[in-house]
Amino acid sequence: MNSISFLSPILLPPPHRLQLQPNHHHHHLSSSFPPLRSLCPPQSSMDASATPSNEGTVSVMNFEDLVQKDWSFLDSDPTNSDEQRYRIISAGDIGENSRVLVSIPSEEFVDQLVDSAPSQLLLVVHDSLLVLACIKEKYDKVKCWHGDLISVPDKWTPFDVVFLYYLPALPFQLAQIFRVLAERCLSGARLVISYPQGREVVEQQRQQYPDVVISDLPGRMTLEKVAADHSFEITEFVDEPALYLAVLKFCKVGTSAE
């Protein structure tokens, strides 16, 4: 899988306006690339090139090939308090030996997750190359996958905790997501679907950011049906104006949790 390095600079808009996503490519952000602190300030210059692990031909990401998406709204709500994020993190029941996957988190959520819940493995999956680069700059031990949830390599599996922090941005049917997670989770794994600002805010964001937010958060009845079809059961469900939180347990028949 390709690692990512950053070479000759080109001028880009501020990070809150630009997110980098090569079309139909998935990349593992290696810890071998140089410091990326220049990516995180409001004004930055960079050019991205993807180098295969066998050091073969270098594939350059041209500016025209990059898709701009604005993910700043995930970190923009002042009411998104530490207490709400801590409640979501606590629902994962993370231990030191846990193998944790987090899909499309805010940077603040990753900060709090790293600080409050040490684990054996933390893998962050995101559509934004820039968000992942900033996370990797701060936390070298965090694994980062640039691409979609269902294409995550098996080398990091199995997981015993999965956070779907912003489910409405995933371009898949709910049944597809559960089917993939059922193949990659240990029996007894905890799946946490959440959003600290609640369902109504997601509906507003879908109007404001239609290229990013493509679905709504599922209601309990919908979630229960899809979950049951894939050996998950709901253990907690909160659907409040300021918090959406669904906690599910994977009950795979014929195996035991580690």
C-alpha positions as semicolon CSV with decimal commas, in nm:
position;residue;x (nm);y (nm);z (nm)
1;M;0,000;0,000;0,000
2;N;0,130;0,345;-0,080
3;S;0,285;0,568;0,180
4;I;0,253;0,945;0,152
5;S;0,534;1,200;0,127
6;F;0,519;1,575;0,073
7;L;0,764;1,740;-0,165
8;S;0,785;2,050;-0,387
9;P;0,548;2,321;-0,258
10;I;0,248;2,467;-0,436
11;L;0,024;2,731;-0,290
12;L;-0,305;2,601;-0,151
13;P;-0,606;2,764;0,015
14;P;-0,635;2,748;0,394
15;P;-0,687;2,396;0,539
16;H;-1,039;2,475;0,658
17;R;-1,136;2,529;0,293
18;L;-0,937;2,247;0,132
19;Q;-0,934;1,876;0,195
20;L;-0,727;1,652;-0,026
21;Q;-0,866;1,333;-0,176
22;P;-0,722;1,163;-0,483
23;N;-1,010;1,011;-0,677
24;H;-1,063;0,638;-0,611
25;H;-0,730;0,591;-0,429
26;H;-0,664;0,470;-0,078
27;H;-0,342;0,538;0,108
28;H;-0,183;0,432;0,434
29;L;-0,006;0,727;0,594
30;S;0,334;0,595;0,688
31;S;0,525;0,726;0,990
32;S;0,831;0,767;0,764
33;F;0,735;1,096;0,607
34;P;0,893;1,425;0,722
35;P;0,734;1,659;0,981
36;L;0,398;1,795;0,863
37;R;0,356;2,089;1,096
38;S;0,336;2,321;0,795
39;L;0,011;2,152;0,692
40;C;-0,186;2,263;0,995
41;P;-0,155;2,647;1,010
42;P;-0,413;2,861;0,825
43;Q;-0,182;2,916;0,527
44;S;0,030;2,633;0,390
45;S;0,213;2,521;0,079
46;M;0,259;2,162;-0,028
47;D;0,258;1,911;-0,309
48;A;0,165;1,549;-0,245
49;S;0,322;1,251;-0,418
50;A;0,243;0,887;-0,353
51;T;0,542;0,649;-0,363
52;P;0,474;0,273;-0,375
53;S;0,646;0,064;-0,111
54;N;0,871;-0,095;-0,376
55;E;1,011;0,252;-0,459
56;G;0,889;0,226;-0,819
57;T;0,730;0,498;-1,029
58;V;0,622;0,809;-0,838
59;S;0,257;0,903;-0,891
60;V;0,207;1,277;-0,846
61;M;-0,128;1,415;-0,732
62;N;-0,200;1,710;-0,958
63;F;-0,404;1,996;-0,820
64;E;-0,674;1,936;-1,081
65;D;-0,716;1,577;-0,958
66;L;-0,784;1,679;-0,599
67;V;-1,136;1,697;-0,463
68;Q;-1,211;1,980;-0,223
69;K;-1,434;1,900;0,072
70;D;-1,495;2,115;0,376
71;W;-1,482;1,912;0,699
72;S;-1,442;2,211;0,930
73;F;-1,799;2,180;1,057
74;L;-1,701;1,872;1,260
75;D;-1,490;2,090;1,491
76;S;-1,689;2,414;1,464
77;D;-1,957;2,374;1,733
78;P;-1,870;2,542;2,067
79;T;-2,131;2,329;2,246
80;N;-1,946;2,013;2,145
81;S;-1,801;1,980;2,494
82;D;-1,537;1,754;2,638
83;E;-1,811;1,588;2,844
84;Q;-2,005;1,482;2,535
85;R;-1,697;1,341;2,366
86;Y;-1,596;1,164;2,685
87;R;-1,939;1,001;2,704
88;I;-1,895;0,871;2,351
89;I;-1,543;0,745;2,421
90;S;-1,652;0,580;2,746
91;A;-1,918;0,387;2,555
92;G;-1,638;0,205;2,372
93;D;-1,507;0,057;2,699
94;I;-1,150;0,075;2,566
95;G;-0,874;-0,118;2,742
96;E;-0,496;-0,120;2,700
97;N;-0,519;-0,426;2,474
98;S;-0,803;-0,291;2,260
99;R;-0,776;-0,260;1,884
100;V;-0,974;0,051;1,793
101;L;-1,101;0,178;1,459
102;V;-1,238;0,533;1,428
103;S;-1,420;0,641;1,111
104;I;-1,435;1,010;1,006
105;P;-1,366;1,168;1,346
106;S;-1,307;1,531;1,427
107;E;-0,951;1,618;1,527
108;E;-1,078;1,713;1,873
109;F;-1,228;1,368;1,916
110;V;-0,897;1,202;1,827
111;D;-0,714;1,433;2,069
112;Q;-0,941;1,333;2,354
113;L;-0,940;0,966;2,257
114;V;-0,560;0,949;2,260
115;D;-0,539;1,136;2,592
116;S;-0,810;0,947;2,779
117;A;-0,817;0,593;2,640
118;P;-0,480;0,428;2,564
119;S;-0,508;0,120;2,345
120;Q;-0,292;-0,136;2,167
121;L;-0,395;-0,007;1,824
122;L;-0,573;0,308;1,710
123;L;-0,660;0,330;1,341
124;V;-0,817;0,650;1,205
125;V;-1,000;0,628;0,872
126;H;-1,086;0,954;0,697
127;D;-1,173;1,096;0,357
128;S;-0,944;1,395;0,415
129;L;-0,572;1,351;0,356
130;L;-0,504;1,682;0,528
131;V;-0,691;1,586;0,846
132;L;-0,499;1,259;0,861
133;A;-0,168;1,438;0,806
134;C;-0,235;1,671;1,099
135;I;-0,332;1,376;1,321
136;K;-0,020;1,184;1,219
137;E;0,195;1,488;1,293
138;K;0,067;1,497;1,651
139;Y;0,045;1,123;1,716
140;D;0,306;0,917;1,536
141;K;0,179;0,587;1,681
142;V;-0,172;0,638;1,545
143;K;-0,232;0,445;1,223
144;C;-0,403;0,643;0,946
145;W;-0,594;0,514;0,643
146;H;-0,696;0,752;0,366
147;G;-0,995;0,601;0,194
148;D;-1,329;0,442;0,271
149;L;-1,426;0,224;0,564
150;I;-1,498;-0,094;0,372
151;S;-1,154;-0,094;0,204
152;V;-0,946;-0,095;0,523
153;P;-0,674;-0,365;0,491
154;D;-0,712;-0,685;0,691
155;K;-0,364;-0,641;0,842
156;W;-0,511;-0,425;1,120
157;T;-0,801;-0,656;1,201
158;P;-0,969;-0,783;1,410
159;F;-1,111;-0,486;1,602
160;D;-1,284;-0,495;1,938
161;V;-1,395;-0,129;1,940
162;V;-1,529;0,065;1,640
163;F;-1,641;0,429;1,643
164;L;-1,852;0,554;1,352
165;Y;-1,817;0,917;1,453
166;Y;-1,990;1,066;1,150
167;L;-2,198;0,794;0,984
168;P;-2,392;1,036;0,755
169;A;-2,077;1,094;0,547
170;L;-2,022;0,728;0,463
171;P;-2,122;0,650;0,101
172;F;-2,260;0,305;0,179
173;Q;-2,587;0,146;0,281
174;L;-2,614;0,069;0,652
175;A;-2,633;-0,304;0,576
176;Q;-2,305;-0,287;0,381
177;I;-2,129;-0,125;0,674
178;F;-2,258;-0,381;0,923
179;R;-2,165;-0,670;0,693
180;V;-1,805;-0,549;0,666
181;L;-1,776;-0,484;1,039
182;A;-1,913;-0,830;1,118
183;E;-1,623;-0,975;0,917
184;R;-1,361;-0,763;1,093
185;C;-1,469;-0,752;1,456
186;L;-1,412;-0,992;1,742
187;S;-1,712;-1,143;1,912
188;G;-1,806;-0,907;2,194
189;A;-1,676;-0,603;2,007
190;R;-1,846;-0,271;2,075
191;L;-1,972;-0,053;1,792
192;V;-2,039;0,311;1,881
193;I;-2,237;0,524;1,635
194;S;-2,248;0,883;1,752
195;Y;-2,264;1,251;1,684
196;P;-2,234;1,508;1,966
197;Q;-2,464;1,763;1,799
198;G;-2,762;1,533;1,744
199;R;-2,989;1,439;1,456
200;E;-3,135;1,786;1,384
201;V;-2,793;1,939;1,330
202;V;-2,702;1,657;1,091
203;E;-3,014;1,735;0,887
204;Q;-2,906;2,101;0,869
205;Q;-2,554;2,000;0,769
206;R;-2,695;1,783;0,492
207;Q;-2,849;2,096;0,341
208;Q;-2,530;2,301;0,384
209;Y;-2,275;2,037;0,280
210;P;-2,452;1,805;0,033
211;D;-2,121;1,682;-0,112
212;V;-2,013;1,559;0,233
213;V;-2,329;1,474;0,428
214;I;-2,525;1,224;0,221
215;S;-2,757;1,052;0,471
216;D;-2,927;1,094;0,807
217;L;-2,862;0,917;1,135
218;P;-3,070;0,598;1,161
219;G;-3,366;0,570;1,394
220;R;-3,377;0,294;1,652
221;M;-3,610;0,061;1,463
222;T;-3,403;0,081;1,145
223;L;-3,082;0,028;1,339
224;E;-3,222;-0,268;1,532
225;K;-3,330;-0,449;1,216
226;V;-3,003;-0,405;1,030
227;A;-2,799;-0,484;1,342
228;A;-2,990;-0,806;1,411
229;D;-2,932;-0,924;1,054
230;H;-2,556;-0,906;1,118
231;S;-2,535;-1,037;1,478
232;F;-2,522;-0,698;1,651
233;E;-2,753;-0,598;1,934
234;I;-2,823;-0,251;2,073
235;T;-2,716;-0,204;2,436
236;E;-2,772;0,174;2,456
237;F;-2,957;0,423;2,239
238;V;-2,974;0,799;2,296
239;D;-3,146;1,031;2,048
240;E;-3,146;1,375;2,210
241;P;-3,125;1,724;2,056
242;A;-2,761;1,761;2,164
243;L;-2,644;1,400;2,133
244;Y;-2,694;1,092;1,918
245;L;-2,540;0,778;2,066
246;A;-2,602;0,417;1,970
247;V;-2,392;0,145;2,133
248;L;-2,404;-0,207;1,991
249;K;-2,240;-0,536;2,082
250;F;-2,126;-0,791;1,827
251;C;-2,253;-1,137;1,923
252;K;-2,097;-1,363;1,662
253;V;-2,211;-1,721;1,709
254;G;-1,941;-1,982;1,760
255;T;-1,660;-1,750;1,878
256;S;-1,565;-1,586;2,200
257;A;-1,441;-1,238;2,276
258;E;-1,075;-1,194;2,354
